[in-house]
Amino acid sequence: MQKIRKQFILDNRKIHQVQKILKTTTETEAVDRALSLVIANSRIAAAHKRVMGRLEIKNMDQSRFDA
């Protein structure tokens, strides 16, 4: 993964809140992990959209889903 230097003007309160939630030690790590979470959530949403209506869930407590 290539890393590059960027400059942004960000809300310091949001950065510190993200640091607290993600338990990161640096602001850079907090922003990097937050961006990774946004990407992961986007992929999950896309996968959910692809399988929507294809899974039959009989019991939310069951450990496997019938396809």
ZADO-541098 format. One record per residue: residue in one letter; x negated, y negated, z of N, C-alpha, C in turn. Coordinates in nm, 4 decimals, m for minus. Atoms other than C-alpha are relative to their C-alpha. Last residue first. Layout:
BEGIN
<A, <X, Y, Z>, <X, Y, Z>, <X, Y, Z>>
...
END
This chain:
BEGIN
<A, <m0.0019, 0.0761, 0.1259>, <2.9764, 2.0360, 0.0701>, <0.1031, 0.0573, m0.0927>>
<D, <m0.0353, m0.0855, 0.1120>, <3.0349, 2.1570, 0.4259>, <0.0113, m0.0854, m0.1258>>
<F, <m0.1147, 0.0469, 0.0766>, <2.8489, 1.9452, 0.6784>, <0.0253, 0.0966, m0.1145>>
<R, <0.0161, m0.0085, 0.1448>, <2.6153, 2.0762, 0.9441>, <0.1305, m0.0415, m0.0666>>
<S, <0.1360, 0.0326, 0.0391>, <2.5606, 1.9954, 1.3124>, <m0.0229, 0.0128, m0.1501>>
<Q, <0.0682, m0.1134, 0.0628>, <2.9267, 1.9749, 1.4002>, <m0.1361, m0.0410, m0.0509>>
<D, <0.1024, m0.0576, m0.0882>, <3.0251, 1.6999, 1.6426>, <m0.0762, 0.1154, m0.0640>>
<M, <0.1148, 0.0916, m0.0063>, <3.2064, 1.4924, 1.3777>, <m0.1108, 0.0532, 0.0897>>
<N, <0.0191, 0.0367, m0.1397>, <3.4340, 1.7917, 1.3121>, <m0.1245, m0.0866, 0.0080>>
<K, <m0.1074, m0.0585, m0.0797>, <3.5810, 1.8946, 0.9792>, <m0.0079, m0.0454, 0.1445>>
<I, <0.0455, m0.0045, m0.1390>, <3.3719, 1.6681, 0.7599>, <0.1167, 0.0483, 0.0840>>
<E, <m0.1163, m0.0213, m0.0842>, <3.4341, 1.7411, 0.3932>, <m0.0506, 0.0165, 0.1430>>
<L, <0.0190, m0.0786, m0.1215>, <3.1605, 1.5877, 0.1828>, <0.1308, 0.0120, 0.0756>>
<R, <0.0437, m0.1355, 0.0335>, <3.2085, 1.4786, m0.1784>, <m0.0156, 0.0899, 0.1223>>
<G, <m0.1116, m0.0819, 0.0448>, <3.4172, 1.1664, m0.1135>, <m0.0376, 0.1431, m0.0334>>
<M, <m0.1289, 0.0366, m0.0570>, <3.1164, 0.9384, m0.0943>, <0.1113, 0.0846, m0.0609>>
<V, <m0.0676, m0.1202, m0.0501>, <2.8077, 1.1295, m0.2059>, <0.1381, m0.0290, 0.0569>>
<R, <0.0035, m0.1107, 0.0969>, <2.6577, 0.8611, m0.4343>, <0.0804, 0.1210, 0.0479>>
<K, <m0.0903, 0.0325, 0.1104>, <2.7714, 0.5716, m0.2123>, <0.0057, 0.1141, m0.1018>>
<H, <m0.1364, m0.0139, m0.0505>, <2.6065, 0.7302, 0.0890>, <0.1015, m0.0250, m0.1119>>
<A, <m0.0250, m0.1441, m0.0090>, <2.2827, 0.7675, m0.1047>, <0.1425, 0.0266, 0.0476>>
<A, <m0.0106, m0.0500, 0.1376>, <2.2937, 0.3980, m0.2018>, <0.0300, 0.1500, 0.0002>>
<A, <m0.1283, 0.0464, 0.0551>, <2.3689, 0.2953, 0.1578>, <0.0199, 0.0524, m0.1418>>
<I, <m0.1056, m0.0783, m0.0658>, <2.0801, 0.5090, 0.2859>, <0.1363, m0.0387, m0.0564>>
<R, <0.0056, m0.1358, 0.0570>, <1.8436, 0.3544, 0.0302>, <0.1077, 0.0896, 0.0597>>
<S, <m0.0478, 0.0095, 0.1371>, <1.9502, 0.0024, 0.1298>, <0.0023, 0.1378, m0.0664>>
<N, <m0.1456, 0.0129, m0.0052>, <1.9101, 0.0873, 0.4973>, <0.0604, m0.0086, m0.1393>>
<A, <m0.0554, m0.1304, m0.0368>, <1.5556, 0.2106, 0.4311>, <0.1523, m0.0051, 0.0026>>
<I, <0.0172, m0.0884, 0.1159>, <1.4645, m0.1115, 0.2470>, <0.0617, 0.1361, 0.0286>>
<V, <m0.0938, 0.0480, 0.1021>, <1.6090, m0.3268, 0.5268>, <m0.0067, 0.0900, m0.1233>>
<L, <m0.1346, m0.0420, m0.0397>, <1.4254, m0.1160, 0.7850>, <0.1049, m0.0444, m0.1011>>
<S, <m0.0100, m0.1446, 0.0247>, <1.0957, m0.1591, 0.6009>, <0.1381, 0.0516, 0.0358>>
<L, <m0.0146, m0.0162, 0.1451>, <1.1479, m0.5367, 0.5977>, <0.0135, 0.1477, m0.0368>>
<A, <m0.1355, 0.0447, 0.0330>, <1.2047, m0.5313, 0.9746>, <0.0266, 0.0145, m0.1498>>
<R, <m0.0921, m0.1079, m0.0364>, <0.8890, m0.3235, 1.0183>, <0.1442, m0.0373, m0.0312>>
<D, <0.0248, m0.1141, 0.0880>, <0.6802, m0.5773, 0.8250>, <0.0976, 0.1142, 0.0297>>
<V, <m0.0551, 0.0333, 0.1315>, <0.8367, m0.8742, 1.0072>, <m0.0161, 0.1182, m0.0952>>
<A, <m0.1454, 0.0121, m0.0131>, <0.7719, m0.7215, 1.3500>, <0.0650, m0.0265, m0.1361>>
<E, <m0.0536, m0.1358, m0.0094>, <0.4195, m0.6101, 1.2558>, <0.1525, m0.0034, 0.0081>>
<T, <0.0181, m0.0627, 0.1313>, <0.3353, m0.9629, 1.1430>, <0.0589, 0.1405, m0.0013>>
<E, <m0.1065, 0.0503, 0.0855>, <0.4793, m1.1101, 1.4627>, <m0.0064, 0.0642, m0.1383>>
<T, <0.0321, 0.1181, 0.0797>, <0.2505, m0.8923, 1.6686>, <0.1210, m0.0415, m0.0838>>
<T, <0.0904, 0.0888, m0.0731>, <0.2981, m0.6511, 1.9575>, <m0.0337, m0.1259, m0.0775>>
<T, <0.1259, 0.0220, 0.0708>, <0.6031, m0.4666, 1.8306>, <m0.0848, m0.0987, 0.0792>>
<K, <0.1121, m0.0232, m0.0920>, <0.8802, m0.3283, 2.0499>, <m0.1342, m0.0094, m0.0723>>
<L, <0.0859, m0.1034, 0.0589>, <1.1295, m0.3126, 1.7620>, <m0.1219, 0.0339, 0.0856>>
<I, <m0.0814, m0.1143, 0.0414>, <1.4027, m0.4975, 1.9535>, <m0.0880, 0.1145, m0.0490>>
<K, <m0.0535, m0.0644, m0.1197>, <1.1591, m0.7296, 2.1326>, <0.0773, 0.1262, m0.0363>>
<Q, <0.1126, m0.0589, m0.0726>, <0.9627, m0.8142, 1.8199>, <0.0497, 0.0774, 0.1216>>
<V, <0.0356, m0.1220, 0.0737>, <1.2905, m0.8669, 1.6314>, <m0.1166, 0.0703, 0.0698>>
<Q, <m0.1077, m0.0953, m0.0260>, <1.4026, m1.1156, 1.8981>, <m0.0286, 0.1336, m0.0695>>
<H, <0.0195, m0.0525, m0.1349>, <1.0643, m1.2882, 1.8825>, <0.1086, 0.1001, 0.0379>>
<I, <0.1207, m0.0834, m0.0004>, <1.0915, m1.3228, 1.5051>, <m0.0203, 0.0616, 0.1380>>
<K, <m0.0325, m0.1263, 0.0670>, <1.4492, m1.4479, 1.5292>, <m0.1199, 0.0940, 0.0014>>
<R, <m0.0861, m0.0777, m0.0903>, <1.3563, m1.7096, 1.7886>, <0.0357, 0.1346, m0.0613>>
<N, <0.0833, m0.0654, m0.1003>, <1.0657, m1.8281, 1.5714>, <0.0819, 0.0855, 0.0961>>
<D, <m0.0527, 0.0328, m0.1317>, <1.2993, m1.9072, 1.2820>, <m0.0765, 0.0813, 0.1046>>
<L, <m0.1008, m0.0886, m0.0569>, <1.0843, m1.8655, 0.9734>, <0.0434, m0.0491, 0.1374>>
<I, <m0.0513, 0.0754, m0.1133>, <0.8816, m2.0925, 0.7435>, <0.1181, 0.0801, 0.0525>>
<F, <m0.1433, 0.0231, m0.0068>, <0.6918, m1.8537, 0.5239>, <0.0302, m0.0923, 0.1169>>
<Q, <m0.0377, 0.1017, m0.0980>, <0.3318, m1.8133, 0.4112>, <0.1492, m0.0241, m0.0094>>
<K, <m0.1139, 0.0842, 0.0382>, <0.2115, m1.4992, 0.2396>, <0.0222, m0.1035, 0.1096>>
<R, <m0.0312, 0.1079, m0.0938>, <m0.1139, m1.3008, 0.2511>, <0.1130, m0.0851, m0.0574>>
<I, <0.0387, 0.1326, 0.0459>, <m0.1199, m0.9783, 0.0533>, <0.0405, m0.1029, 0.1042>>
<K, <m0.0476, 0.1082, m0.0869>, <m0.1146, m0.6123, 0.1510>, <m0.0526, m0.1317, m0.0543>>
<Q, <0.0773, 0.1238, 0.0113>, <m0.1407, m0.3331, m0.1037>, <0.0613, m0.1056, 0.0901>>
<M, <m0.0846, 0.1175, 0.0000>, <0.0000, 0.0000, 0.0000>, <m0.0890, m0.1237, 0.0000>>
END
